[in-house]
Amino acid sequence: MFQFALQNLLSRPLRTALALCGLTVAIAGMVGLFSVAEGIQDTVNSTFDRMPGLVLIQPGAPIPLFSRLPAQWQPEIEQIPGVAVTHPEVWGRAHLVEGKPAISPPRFLFGSDLPQADRLKYSVYRSDLKEGRMLNAADAGTNRCVISRPIAEEHKKGVGDKLRVDGEDLEIVGIYHCRSLFLDVAILVDIALARKLGLVSTDTVSNFYVEPEPKASRDELSVKLRELFAGRSPGAWQPDLAQALEVTGNKALAKQVGGLLRKPNPTAAGQADSTPSAEGGPGSVEVRSPEEWADQFQQFSADLDLFLIIMTSIGVTIAFMGIINTMLMSVSERITEFGVLKANGWSGGQVLRLVGFESALLGFCGGVLGIIVGWLGTLVVNAQFPTRIHLYASPKLLVASLLFSVVLGILAGLYPASRAARMTPMEAIRRG
């Protein structure tokens, strides 16, 4: 039966090739589109799986860049049993790098409390250092920095060179390469320099990274941290005027407004300024584990998945109609052949299986070609734009696409097959 079905397809090479092309394009598009979502998820998992600690962040802030917490919380965090190191961090946008706007891909300033960073047992950037050295406590108060290899290659810089960022000349002492779109965008500097460039007050941090003790339960520590700051949150995150101006592209005005917002008000002694307050405020501080970060990014990509399904459905529908057309024409051309087969003892079920085999073969071959083309396409795109996009066609996606193609072929052949199976021998011969 299989050999007979294959011979029937090969006897009409042009029509078979056209049906295969349509299905190949549809499945390749399916692999390519869904590799976008899988690439995001793979990047998220590979990034946050490497961070064993917890992050304390302002409630509602999507990322630490938009978070503000009181720096004076650090001693209280350090006193909690199970906390090994509390690392304050300040994140900011690097607007101009070597005089060029850093928009796509974006560049971020990562301000690190260097003495505390030296105490961390594990650091992603330290473990992926490729050239030079990592910043240490001796670099506090200096303009030294560590940059990623993509940034170094973009601006043709090496260890010992100067990198001009937002009007400041930074001395490059090390180059790291994490091979992650989320991590290879940071310029590591001392926390004081990050505050200066980002116009962040000295009593404010973006977040705290808490490294647990080796035997401490991360879940239990997370509960203790939430309980400690219950009712003392700086309030749910909302963008201030400076952040809103920055988003709209007015960076010069945003910088001026940011400076005014963060200046202390001498006429309002004893009153809170624009920096977060350690007392009062609704809600509680958010404590995020690596798994929670991954879940949050998954929620962000939910709308993307819907868009990908809609776009894939268009291509699949076209391929579906192509297979139906191919099988209908094949059946119409072989009416007499089916009549002769039934006259020689073939049952309607055998005819049904024959046409079903043919459509399944189309689905399988189109699926194989489609996943090969789609997978090769992801490799080409990743090689062409290594710092801007990461596509990932997982084995699960490839197998699912192949099975989907076979099922699509079988479903598309059901109507032509049933039509051929219902004919009587005399009716088929007369029509032929």
C-alpha positions, 0 to 999 in steps of 0.5 A, a space after each residue: 500500500 505504501 509503495 503504491 501510494 508513493 508511485 501515485 505521487 511520483 507519477 504526477 511530479 509537478 502537482 506533488 512538488 507544488 503541494 510540497 512547496 506550499 506545505 514546506 513554506 507553511 511549516 518553515 514559517 511555523 518553526 521560524 515564528 515560534 522560534 521567536 517565542 522559544 528564543 525569548 523563553 530560552 534566553 530567560 531560562 538560561 539567564 535567571 537559572 544562573 542567579 541563585 539569589 533573590 532580588 528585592 525590588 519596588 512593587 510593580 517595577 518591571 525591571 530594576 531599571 525602574 525600581 527605587 528602594 531606600 538604601 538604609 534597608 541594607 542593614 536590616 536585610 543583613 540581620 535576617 538568618 540565612 542571608 549571606 550577602 546583601 548587594 545593593 545595585 543601581 541600574 541606569 540607561 546609558 544614553 550616549 556611548 562614544 557619542 552615539 545614541 544607545 537605542 538598539 540594542 540598549 546599553 545599561 549602567 550596572 552600578 555595583 557596591 564593589 566591597 559587597 560584590 567581592 563577598 558574593 560567592 557567585 557572580 554571573 559577570 565574574 564567571 564569564 570574564 574573558 579578558 582583563 579583570 573584574 572590578 573589586 573594592 579597590 576600584 570604588 570611587 573610580 571611573 573604571 568599568 567592565 564591558 561585554 564583548 559585544 559592546 567592545 566589538 561594536 566600539 572597537 575597544 579593548 582592555 586599557 582603552 577609554 569608553 565615553 559614556 554620557 560624557 564620562 570617560 571610563 577606563 576598561 579593565 575587563 571584558 565579559 561575555 555571557 552569550 545572553 541578550 539580557 546580560 551582554 548589554 551592561 556596563 559594570 561600574 562602581 555604584 557611586 558612578 552609576 548614581 552620578 550618571 543616572 542622577 540617583 540620590 545616595 540614599 536610594 538603590 534600584 534593588 538589593 540582590 540577596 545571596 542566601 547561605 549555602 544551606 538556607 531555603 530560598 523560599 523561607 528566606 523570601 517569606 522572611 524578607 516579605 514579612 520584614 518589610 510588610 507595610 514599609 514599602 516605598 509604594 507601587 511603582 509608577 513612572 515619574 516625569 523624568 522617566 516618562 520624558 525619557 520614554 518619549 525620546 526627550 532625553 535632554 529634558 528628562 535629564 534636567 527634570 531628573 536632576 530637579 526631582 532628586 535635589 533636596 528641597 531646603 524649604 521643606 525641612 523634615 519632609 520627604 523628597 522624591 526619594 523613596 521613604 522607608 516608612 509608610 506607603 501601600 503594599 509590600 516589597 517584591 521579592 523575586 526568585 529566578 523562577 518568578 522572573 522567568 514566569 513574569 517574562 512568560 506573561 509578557 510574551 503571552 500576547 506574542 504567542 497569540 500573534 504567532 498563532 494567528 500568523 502561522 494559521 494563515 500559512 497553514 490554511 493555505 497549505 491545507 487548501 493546497 493539499 486538498 486541491 492536489 488530492 482532489 485533482 489526483 482523485 479526479 484523474 484516477 476515477 477509472 483506476 479506482 473503478 478497476 481496483 474496486 472491480 478487482 476486489 478492492 473495498 472502499 476502506 482500501 481505497 480510503 487508505 490508499 488516498 490517505 497514505 498519499 496525503 500523509 506522505 505529502 504531509 510527512 515530506 513537507 514537514 521534514 523539508 519545512 523543519 529543515 528549512 525553518 531550523 536552518 533559517 534560525 541559524 542564519 538569523 542568529 549568526 547574522 544578528 547575534 547581539 539583537 535576536 535569539 531564535 531557538 527551534 527546540 527539538 520539541 518544536 521540530 517534532 511537534 511541527 512534523 507531527 502537525 504536518 502529517 496530521 494536516 496532510 491526513 485531514 486534507 486528504 479525508 474528503 478526497 479519499 471518502 469521495 473516491 471510496 464511496 464510488 461503485 465500480 461502474 460509476 467510477 468507470 463511467 465517469 472516467 
